[in-house]
Amino acid sequence: MKRIEVAITTSDVVRAAKAASVDSTIRTMPGGYDMVLTQGASNVSQGERQLLTIARAIVADPEIMIVDEATSNVDAHTEQLIQDAMATLLKGRTSFVIAHRLSTVRDADKILYMEHGDILETGTHEELMALHGRYEELYNSQFA
């Protein structure tokens, strides 16, 4: 497979950071956009790492996205920022989203509810809620 390299400008990076709701955070970090992340990006919070990762994906502009538990281990405010950034990132792309927080997948075209590796229910959020099955039970336990 031939690797294609694309030049990314500073304005591309800033545009992506704004789309990922992390521009103002970056600007307050030591060094701003020139800040060097440590191994594992341990010099930023979990939520900041997730938003930075989303910004990187926006710059990369892939046709397909695979996202695993995008909103785990963050506070409610950061979760909303991540969800908004994810909506921007996933728009117009084929996406596979793996999540335990059902708010992450609520607007998906198709949801596969799985337990122990088995698909038990499939459909949109509305269709799964109408089944009154395990998805609805889990959803209500998270939001009731």
Secondary structure as UniProt FT lines:
FT   HELIX           10..19
FT   TURN            20..21
FT   HELIX           23..28
FT   TURN            30..31
FT   HELIX           32..34
FT   HELIX           39..41
FT   TURN            42..43
FT   HELIX           46..60
FT   STRAND          64..68
FT   TURN            70..73
FT   HELIX           76..90
FT   TURN            91..92
FT   STRAND          94..98
FT   HELIX           102..104
FT   TURN            105..107
FT   STRAND          111..115
FT   TURN            116..117
FT   STRAND          118..123
FT   HELIX           125..131
FT   HELIX           134..143
//
